[in-house]
Amino acid sequence: KIDQKLVDAQQARRVLDRLVGYLISPVLWKRYWRGLSAGRVQSVVVRLIVDREREIEAFNPQEYWSISAIFEKFATDLVARDGKEIEKQSITTAKEAEEIIADLKGAEYKVSSVSREETSRTPHAPFTTATLQQVASKRLHYSSKQTMMFAQQLYEAGRITYMRTDSVNLSEQSLAQVGSFIKSEFGEKYYHHRKFKTKSKSAQEAHEAIRPTNPKNTPEAMASSLSSQQAKLYELIWRRFVASQMTDAKFDATAIDIKASKYGFRATGSVLTFDGWLKVFPSAFEDVRLPLVKGGQILELQELKSEQHFTKPPARFNEASLIKILEKEGIGRPSTYAAIISTVQTRGYVEKDRSRAFHPTDTGRTVHDFMMANFPRIVDIQFTAKMEDELDEIARGEREWIPTIREFYTPLAVEVAEKSVDALAKKESEEEKTDKICDLCGAPMIVKRGRFGKFIACSKFPECKNILKEKKDKEPPKLIGRSCPQDAGDLVERHGRFGIFIACSNFPKCKYTEKIKKAEEVAAEPTEEEKPLAENLSGDTIKGI
């Protein structure tokens, strides 16, 4: 049976997205250039990345110091002074750190207390679309687009359940299957029946959590029938699902407090006593063992050291952290995250660096600033989240979809009409005049701005499409002091798509090239003085040496 409420919600989402894109994008074209676009969720994603970048640029690092006391088998951190806790960044100068170390000179280090307690760690819920994308990004370095592609392939092959879901629920049949598997594979003490509840009120639970279709299909058993990328993703899904129905991991946590003069030091450690669900995640925890000491025991100090630190700016968003904040703020749907993140990159609004972190481009900043100045409601995070809530209310039958669209469209249409006129006027007022005349129609040439930067064009555009390409004075190629072995021309350094290389100055007549040698390769070559000796050395002579 078709659920008309879900149909209405989907229809409303589609119309909202098109209203933003179809109405605002042409205003961007008038203000800047064609090809730019705005989107109900896309523009918020760009805002998050631009705002974070500007926060990093404005960040002023602050100096702080830490002090550690090192003993025979463990290290401790300064945590208290005069019985009061010292905040992490409260020692702000080298002088203050030196004064504390001077204060502690000759002090006696006595164990004031040793506390032990059993702690536990509960397994995570099985994957939803959003959490799968986050973990695959962190562990496997997959983009959200790659994750969804490999998950789709696993689903179509019948290896996992449907991969577009924000539910953590599991069917009774799957719970029974995994329970039997855990008992037979690891033993009764490792099994703990759990039912997870989806926290998000907006979650659409038509599908259960992402899980393997049969827990007996272990990653090892499936490896030969899957590609390496599919196998890695399957292993993540399998381990997360099986672990979700296993017992808590148990730890023995220890804290040692040491008093020295008016200062307090502390060391903490934790030892795994029962692995529980960590049985299927063997490398997820490392013991931090502390020696056995008693209250009142005097310890021999080996070293007292201070270390300088600086506060760090907030980290740039990567795919995992970006998806996490989108999910937390209720922006968009998990099933659309991969497409949105891909779109803002293909539009040229953001780029990834080598560490897979997002940077805004100049185009991204330009579009963001325009949206903030002219359509702040569209890029407002709370407003976007509120719209998602209203779409969810439509899906639950608590709201009508057409009045919802009308409420959104009416003020937007007025804003677009006003800003469209303003955009054209601002564009014309900002055009830079030049002393050049169009050689096709005789009109003045002006400086325009496009996605690749500024360029000179006819002021009569689009009637006249003449563009003037500026000729930049190129520096002559650098001579390297050797001759080409093919035609005796000078060898020079040139720049190509893969970096600097050496080529003949008579290119294209002579196409001789060679790579730039690394420093260690150059160092290994004999000098002019050594060449005669090297040429006279035979293989036997070298062996003898």
C-alpha positions as CSV (number, residue, x, y, z in Angstrom):
1,K,0.0,0.0,0.0
2,I,1.3,3.5,-0.9
3,D,1.8,5.8,2.1
4,Q,0.5,9.1,0.8
5,K,2.0,11.0,3.7
6,L,5.5,9.9,2.6
7,V,4.7,10.7,-1.0
8,D,3.6,14.2,0.1
9,A,6.8,14.7,2.1
10,Q,9.0,13.6,-0.8
11,Q,7.0,15.9,-3.2
12,A,7.5,18.8,-0.8
13,R,11.2,18.2,-0.5
14,R,11.6,18.1,-4.3
15,V,9.7,21.3,-4.8
16,L,11.6,23.1,-2.0
17,D,14.9,22.1,-3.5
18,R,13.9,23.2,-7.0
19,L,12.5,26.5,-5.8
20,V,15.9,27.4,-4.2
21,G,17.9,26.2,-7.2
22,Y,15.7,27.6,-9.9
23,L,15.0,31.0,-8.4
24,I,18.4,31.9,-6.7
25,S,20.8,30.4,-9.2
26,P,19.9,32.9,-12.0
27,V,20.4,35.8,-9.6
28,L,24.0,34.4,-9.1
29,W,24.5,34.4,-12.8
30,K,23.4,38.0,-13.1
31,R,25.7,39.0,-10.3
32,Y,28.7,36.9,-11.3
33,W,28.7,34.4,-14.1
34,R,26.7,31.5,-15.5
35,G,27.2,28.0,-14.0
36,L,27.0,29.0,-10.4
37,S,24.2,27.5,-8.3
38,A,22.5,27.7,-4.9
39,G,20.8,24.8,-3.1
40,R,18.7,24.4,0.0
41,V,21.2,22.0,1.6
42,Q,24.2,22.6,-0.7
43,S,24.6,26.2,0.3
44,V,24.5,25.4,4.0
45,V,27.3,22.8,3.5
46,V,29.4,25.5,1.7
47,R,28.7,27.9,4.6
48,L,29.9,25.3,7.2
49,I,33.2,24.9,5.3
50,V,33.7,28.6,4.6
51,D,32.9,29.6,8.2
52,R,35.3,26.9,9.6
53,E,38.1,28.1,7.3
54,R,37.6,31.7,8.4
55,E,37.6,30.6,12.0
56,I,40.9,28.9,11.4
57,E,42.3,32.0,9.6
58,A,41.2,34.3,12.5
59,F,42.6,31.9,15.2
60,N,45.3,33.3,17.4
61,P,47.3,30.4,19.1
62,Q,47.9,30.8,22.8
63,E,51.0,29.4,24.6
64,Y,50.7,27.1,27.5
65,W,52.9,24.7,29.4
66,S,52.6,21.2,30.9
67,I,54.7,19.7,33.7
68,S,55.4,16.0,34.2
69,A,57.1,14.0,36.9
70,I,58.8,10.8,35.5
71,F,59.3,7.8,37.7
72,E,60.9,4.4,37.1
73,K,58.0,2.7,35.3
74,F,55.4,5.5,34.7
75,A,54.9,9.2,34.2
76,T,52.5,11.6,35.9
77,D,51.1,15.0,35.1
78,L,50.8,18.0,37.3
79,V,47.1,18.4,38.1
80,A,46.8,20.4,41.4
81,R,48.4,23.3,43.3
82,D,47.4,24.2,46.9
83,G,44.7,21.5,46.8
84,K,43.0,23.1,43.8
85,E,42.8,21.6,40.4
86,I,45.0,23.1,37.7
87,E,43.3,23.7,34.4
88,K,45.1,22.3,31.4
89,Q,46.0,25.6,29.8
90,S,46.4,27.7,32.9
91,I,50.3,27.8,32.9
92,T,50.8,30.3,30.2
93,T,54.5,31.3,30.3
94,A,57.9,29.6,30.5
95,K,58.7,31.7,33.6
96,E,55.7,30.3,35.4
97,A,56.7,26.7,34.5
98,E,60.3,27.4,35.6
99,E,59.0,28.8,39.0
100,I,57.0,25.6,39.6
101,I,60.0,23.4,38.8
102,A,62.2,25.4,41.1
103,D,59.5,25.1,43.8
104,L,59.6,21.3,43.4
105,K,63.4,21.1,43.7
106,G,64.2,18.7,46.6
107,A,60.6,17.8,47.2
108,E,59.5,14.4,48.4
109,Y,57.1,12.5,46.1
110,K,54.7,10.4,48.2
111,V,51.8,8.3,46.9
112,S,48.7,9.9,48.5
113,S,46.1,7.5,47.1
114,V,45.6,4.6,44.7
115,S,42.1,4.0,43.4
116,R,40.9,1.1,41.4
117,E,37.5,0.4,39.8
118,E,36.0,-1.8,37.2
119,T,34.7,0.0,34.1
120,S,33.0,-1.2,31.0
121,R,32.5,-0.2,27.4
122,T,29.3,-0.9,25.5
123,P,29.4,-1.7,21.8
124,H,28.0,0.8,19.2
125,A,24.7,0.3,17.5
126,P,24.8,-1.3,14.0
127,F,25.3,1.1,11.1
128,T,23.0,3.6,9.7
129,T,23.8,5.3,6.4
130,A,25.4,8.3,8.1
131,T,27.5,6.3,10.6
132,L,28.7,3.9,7.9
133,Q,29.8,6.9,5.8
134,Q,31.6,8.4,8.8
135,V,33.4,5.2,9.9
136,A,34.3,4.3,6.3
137,S,35.8,7.7,5.9
138,K,37.9,7.5,9.0
139,R,39.0,3.8,8.8
140,L,39.1,3.1,5.0
141,H,39.5,6.7,3.7
142,Y,36.5,6.1,1.4
143,S,34.6,9.2,0.2
144,S,30.8,9.0,1.0
145,K,30.2,8.5,-2.7
146,Q,32.6,5.5,-2.8
147,T,31.0,4.1,0.4
148,M,27.5,4.2,-1.1
149,M,28.7,2.7,-4.3
150,F,30.4,-0.3,-2.6
151,A,27.5,-0.7,-0.3
152,Q,25.1,-0.7,-3.3
153,Q,27.2,-3.5,-4.9
154,L,27.1,-5.5,-1.6
155,Y,23.4,-5.0,-1.4
156,E,22.7,-6.1,-5.0
157,A,24.9,-9.2,-4.4
158,G,22.7,-10.1,-1.4
159,R,25.5,-9.7,1.1
160,I,24.0,-6.8,3.2
161,T,20.6,-5.3,3.9
162,Y,19.5,-2.0,2.3
163,M,22.1,0.7,2.8
164,R,19.9,3.8,2.8
165,T,18.5,3.9,6.3
166,D,18.6,5.9,9.5
167,S,17.2,3.2,11.7
168,V,19.3,1.1,14.2
169,N,16.5,-1.5,14.6
170,L,17.2,-5.1,13.9
171,S,14.7,-7.8,12.9
172,E,13.9,-10.6,15.3
173,Q,15.2,-13.1,12.7
174,S,18.6,-11.4,12.4
175,L,18.9,-11.2,16.2
176,A,18.2,-14.9,16.6
177,Q,20.8,-15.7,13.9
178,V,23.5,-13.6,15.3
179,G,22.8,-14.9,18.8
180,S,23.3,-18.5,17.7
181,F,26.5,-17.5,15.8
182,I,28.1,-15.7,18.8
183,K,27.3,-18.6,21.2
184,S,28.7,-21.2,18.9
185,E,31.7,-19.2,17.8
186,F,32.8,-17.4,21.0
187,G,30.8,-19.0,23.8
188,E,27.7,-18.2,25.9
189,K,29.4,-15.6,28.0
190,Y,30.1,-13.4,25.0
191,Y,26.4,-13.1,24.0
192,H,24.2,-10.2,25.2
193,H,20.8,-9.6,23.5
194,R,20.4,-5.9,22.8
195,K,17.7,-3.8,21.1
196,F,18.8,-0.4,20.0
197,K,16.4,2.5,19.6
198,T,16.7,5.3,17.0
199,K,17.2,8.6,18.8
200,S,16.3,10.9,16.0
201,K,12.6,11.8,15.9
202,S,13.0,12.4,12.1
203,A,14.4,8.9,11.4
204,Q,12.4,7.0,8.8
205,E,12.4,3.4,9.8
206,A,11.1,1.6,6.8
207,H,14.4,-0.4,6.7
208,E,16.4,-1.9,9.5
209,A,20.0,-1.1,10.3
210,I,22.7,-2.0,7.8
211,R,23.9,-5.5,8.5
212,P,25.1,-8.7,6.8
213,T,22.3,-10.9,5.5
214,N,23.9,-13.9,7.4
215,P,26.4,-13.5,10.2
216,K,27.9,-16.9,9.3
217,N,29.3,-15.2,6.2
218,T,32.4,-14.0,8.0
219,P,34.8,-11.5,6.3
220,E,37.3,-14.3,5.9
221,A,34.7,-16.5,4.2
222,M,33.6,-13.7,1.9
223,A,37.0,-12.4,0.9
224,S,37.4,-14.5,-2.3
225,S,34.0,-13.5,-3.7
226,L,34.4,-9.7,-3.2
227,S,36.7,-7.0,-4.5
228,S,39.2,-5.7,-2.0
229,Q,37.2,-2.5,-1.6
230,Q,34.0,-4.4,-1.1
231,A,35.6,-6.8,1.3
232,K,36.9,-4.0,3.5
233,L,33.5,-2.3,3.7
234,Y,31.8,-5.7,4.4
235,E,34.2,-6.4,7.2
236,L,33.3,-3.1,8.9
237,I,29.6,-3.8,8.6
238,W,29.9,-7.4,9.8
239,R,32.1,-6.6,12.8
240,R,29.8,-3.7,13.9
241,F,26.7,-5.9,13.6
242,V,28.1,-8.9,15.5
243,A,29.7,-6.7,18.2
244,S,26.4,-5.0,18.8
245,Q,25.0,-8.2,20.3
246,M,28.0,-9.1,22.4
247,T,28.7,-8.4,26.1
248,D,30.4,-5.3,27.4
249,A,34.2,-5.1,27.5
250,K,35.5,-4.9,31.1
251,F,38.5,-3.0,32.4
252,D,40.4,-2.5,35.6
253,A,41.0,1.3,35.8
254,T,43.6,2.6,38.1
255,A,44.5,6.2,39.2
256,I,47.6,7.0,41.2
257,D,47.8,10.4,43.0
258,I,51.1,11.7,44.2
259,K,51.8,14.7,46.5
260,A,55.0,16.7,46.3
261,S,55.2,19.9,48.4
262,K,52.0,21.9,47.6
263,Y,51.6,20.2,44.2
264,G,49.7,17.1,43.1
265,F,50.5,14.7,40.2
266,R,48.3,12.0,38.7
267,A,48.7,8.9,36.5
268,T,45.9,6.9,35.1
269,G,45.9,3.5,33.5
270,S,43.4,0.8,32.3
271,V,43.8,-2.9,31.7
272,L,41.4,-5.1,29.8
273,T,40.1,-7.9,32.0
274,F,37.4,-9.3,29.7
275,D,37.3,-8.5,26.0
276,G,33.6,-9.0,25.3
277,W,32.7,-7.3,22.0
278,L,36.3,-6.3,21.5
279,K,36.8,-9.9,20.6
280,V,35.8,-8.9,17.0
281,F,37.8,-5.7,17.3
282,P,41.1,-7.0,18.6
283,S,43.1,-3.8,17.9
284,A,40.6,-1.3,19.3
285,F,42.3,-1.1,22.7
286,E,45.8,-1.0,24.2
287,D,46.5,-1.6,27.9
288,V,48.0,1.3,29.9
289,R,49.6,-0.6,32.8
290,L,50.7,1.1,36.0
291,P,53.1,-0.4,38.6
292,L,51.8,-1.7,41.9
293,V,52.3,1.0,44.5
294,K,50.9,1.6,48.0
295,G,49.5,4.7,49.7
296,G,52.3,6.5,51.6
297,Q,55.0,5.0,49.5
298,I,57.9,7.3,48.7
299,L,58.9,7.3,45.0
300,E,62.2,8.2,43.5
301,L,62.0,11.0,40.9
302,Q,63.9,10.4,37.7
303,E,63.0,13.6,35.8
304,L,60.9,16.6,36.2
305,K,60.2,18.3,32.8
306,S,58.2,21.1,31.4
307,E,56.9,21.2,27.8
308,Q,55.7,24.1,25.7
309,H,52.4,23.8,23.8
310,F,50.2,26.0,21.7
311,T,46.4,25.9,21.4
312,K,45.3,24.6,18.0
313,P,42.5,26.0,15.8
314,P,39.5,23.9,15.1
315,A,40.2,21.2,12.5
316,R,38.9,21.5,9.0
317,F,36.0,19.4,8.1
318,N,36.6,16.1,6.4
319,E,33.8,13.8,5.1
320,A,33.3,12.1,8.4
321,S,33.1,15.3,10.5
322,L,31.0,17.1,7.9
323,I,28.5,14.2,7.8
324,K,28.5,14.1,11.6
325,I,27.5,17.8,12.0
326,L,24.9,17.6,9.2
327,E,23.3,14.7,11.0
328,K,23.6,16.4,14.4
329,E,22.0,19.6,13.1
330,G,19.3,17.8,11.2
331,I,20.4,19.2,7.8
332,G,19.4,17.1,4.8
333,R,18.8,13.4,4.7
334,P,21.6,10.8,5.2
335,S,20.8,9.2,1.9
336,T,21.6,12.5,0.1
337,Y,24.9,13.4,1.9
338,A,27.1,11.7,-0.6
339,A,25.5,13.5,-3.5
340,I,25.6,16.9,-1.8
341,I,29.3,16.5,-0.8
342,S,30.1,15.5,-4.4
343,T,28.1,18.4,-5.8
344,V,29.9,21.1,-3.8
345,Q,33.2,19.7,-5.1
346,T,32.2,19.4,-8.8
347,R,30.8,22.9,-8.7
348,G,34.2,24.1,-7.6
349,Y,33.1,25.5,-4.3
350,V,35.3,23.4,-2.1
351,E,38.4,21.2,-2.6
352,K,40.1,18.4,-0.7
353,D,43.7,18.6,0.3
354,R,46.1,15.7,0.7
355,S,44.8,15.0,4.2
356,R,41.3,14.8,2.8
357,A,40.2,18.0,4.6
358,F,37.9,20.5,2.8
359,H,39.1,24.0,1.8
360,P,36.7,26.6,0.3
361,T,37.8,27.9,-3.1
362,D,37.6,31.6,-4.1
363,T,34.4,30.8,-6.0
364,G,33.0,29.1,-2.9
365,R,33.7,32.1,-0.7
366,T,32.2,34.4,-3.3
367,V,28.9,32.4,-3.5
368,H,28.8,32.0,0.3
369,D,29.2,35.8,0.9
370,F,26.6,36.5,-1.7
371,M,24.1,34.1,-0.1
372,M,24.8,35.5,3.4
373,A,24.3,39.1,2.2
374,N,21.2,38.5,0.1
375,F,19.5,35.2,1.2
376,P,20.6,34.7,4.8
377,R,17.5,32.7,5.6
378,I,18.4,30.0,3.0
379,V,21.9,29.5,4.5
380,D,20.7,29.7,8.1
381,I,21.4,26.4,9.9
382,Q,18.5,26.6,12.2
383,F,16.1,27.5,9.4
384,T,17.3,24.6,7.3
385,A,16.9,22.2,10.2
386,K,13.4,23.6,10.9
387,M,12.4,22.9,7.3
388,E,13.6,19.3,7.7
389,D,11.4,19.1,10.8
390,E,8.4,20.4,8.8
391,L,9.1,17.8,6.1
392,D,9.1,15.1,8.8
393,E,5.8,16.4,10.1
394,I,4.4,16.1,6.6
395,A,5.7,12.5,6.5
396,R,3.9,11.8,9.8
397,G,0.6,13.4,8.6
398,E,0.9,16.3,11.0
399,R,1.2,19.0,8.4
400,E,-0.1,19.7,4.8
401,W,2.6,20.0,2.2
402,I,1.1,22.7,-0.1
403,P,0.6,25.3,2.6
404,T,4.2,24.5,3.8
405,I,5.5,25.2,0.3
406,R,3.5,28.4,0.1
407,E,4.9,29.7,3.4
408,F,8.4,29.2,2.0
409,Y,7.8,30.4,-1.5
410,T,6.0,33.7,-0.8
411,P,8.8,35.6,1.0
412,L,11.5,33.9,-1.3
413,A,9.8,35.2,-4.5
414,V,9.8,38.8,-3.1
415,E,13.5,38.5,-2.1
416,V,14.5,37.1,-5.5
417,A,12.7,39.9,-7.4
418,E,14.5,42.6,-5.3
419,K,17.9,40.9,-5.4
420,S,17.8,40.2,-9.1
421,V,17.7,43.9,-9.9
422,D,20.3,44.7,-7.3
423,A,22.6,42.0,-8.6
424,L,22.7,43.4,-12.1
425,A,23.2,47.0,-10.8
426,K,26.1,45.9,-8.5
427,K,27.7,43.9,-11.3
428,E,27.7,46.9,-13.6
429,S,29.0,49.3,-10.9
430,E,31.9,47.0,-10.0
431,E,33.1,46.4,-13.6
432,E,36.5,48.0,-14.0
433,K,37.2,50.2,-17.0
434,T,40.3,49.9,-19.1
435,D,41.9,52.1,-21.8
436,K,41.5,49.3,-24.4
437,I,39.0,49.4,-27.2
438,C,37.3,46.3,-28.7
439,D,38.9,45.6,-32.1
440,L,35.6,44.0,-33.3
441,C,33.0,46.6,-32.5
442,G,34.8,49.6,-31.2
443,A,33.2,49.6,-27.7
444,P,35.3,50.0,-24.5
445,M,36.8,46.9,-23.0
446,I,36.2,46.2,-19.3
447,V,37.5,43.8,-16.6
448,K,35.0,41.0,-15.8
449,R,35.3,38.2,-13.4
450,G,34.7,34.5,-14.1
451,R,35.2,31.2,-12.4
452,F,38.9,31.2,-13.4
453,G,39.5,34.8,-12.3
454,K,39.5,38.2,-14.0
455,F,39.6,38.7,-17.7
456,I,39.1,41.6,-20.2
457,A,36.0,41.5,-22.4
458,C,33.9,43.8,-24.5
459,S,31.4,45.9,-22.6
460,K,28.8,45.1,-25.3
461,F,28.6,41.5,-24.2
462,P,26.5,39.4,-25.1
463,E,26.1,41.3,-28.4
464,C,29.9,41.2,-28.9
465,K,31.7,38.3,-27.3
466,N,35.3,39.5,-27.9
467,I,37.7,38.5,-25.1
468,L,41.2,39.9,-24.8
469,K,43.8,37.4,-23.7
470,E,46.5,39.1,-21.8
471,K,50.0,38.2,-22.8
472,K,52.2,37.7,-19.8
473,D,55.9,38.1,-20.2
474,K,57.3,34.7,-19.6
475,E,60.7,34.2,-17.9
476,P,63.2,32.5,-20.2
477,P,63.7,28.8,-19.3
478,K,66.6,28.2,-16.9
479,L,69.8,26.8,-18.5
480,I,71.3,23.9,-16.6
481,G,74.8,24.1,-18.2
482,R,74.7,20.9,-20.2
483,S,74.2,20.2,-23.9
484,C,71.5,18.0,-25.4
485,P,73.0,14.6,-26.4
486,Q,70.8,14.5,-29.5
487,D,71.3,17.8,-31.2
488,A,73.8,19.7,-29.0
489,G,71.2,22.3,-28.1
490,D,71.1,23.8,-24.6
491,L,69.3,21.8,-21.9
492,V,66.8,23.8,-19.9
493,E,64.4,23.3,-17.0
494,R,60.7,23.2,-18.0
495,H,57.5,22.9,-16.0
496,G,54.9,20.2,-16.9
497,R,51.8,18.7,-15.3
498,F,54.0,16.3,-13.2
499,G,56.5,18.9,-12.1
500,I,59.9,20.2,-13.3
501,F,61.8,18.2,-15.9
502,I,64.8,18.8,-18.2
503,A,64.3,19.3,-22.0
504,C,66.1,20.5,-25.1
505,S,65.8,24.2,-25.8
506,N,65.1,23.3,-29.5
507,F,61.7,21.8,-28.7
508,P,59.6,20.9,-30.7
509,K,62.3,20.1,-33.3
510,C,64.1,18.1,-30.7
511,K,62.0,16.2,-28.2
512,Y,64.7,15.0,-25.8
513,T,63.7,15.0,-22.1
514,E,65.1,13.6,-18.9
515,K,63.9,13.5,-15.3
516,I,65.3,15.8,-12.5
517,K,67.5,13.5,-10.5
518,K,67.1,13.3,-6.7
519,A,69.8,14.6,-4.4
520,E,70.8,11.0,-3.4
521,E,71.1,9.9,-7.0
522,V,73.3,12.9,-7.9
523,A,75.5,12.2,-4.8
524,A,76.0,8.6,-5.9
525,E,77.4,9.6,-9.3
526,P,81.2,9.9,-9.7
527,T,82.6,13.4,-10.1
528,E,84.7,14.4,-13.1
529,E,87.8,13.6,-11.1
530,E,86.5,10.2,-10.0
531,K,85.2,9.1,-13.5
532,P,88.6,7.8,-14.8
533,L,89.1,5.7,-11.6
534,A,85.5,4.4,-11.8
535,E,85.8,3.4,-15.5
536,N,89.0,1.4,-14.7
537,L,87.5,-0.5,-11.9
538,S,86.3,-4.0,-13.0
539,G,83.7,-6.1,-11.4
540,D,86.3,-8.3,-9.8
541,T,88.2,-5.3,-8.4
542,I,85.0,-4.0,-6.9
543,K,84.3,-7.4,-5.3
544,G,87.8,-7.4,-3.9
545,I,87.3,-4.0,-2.4
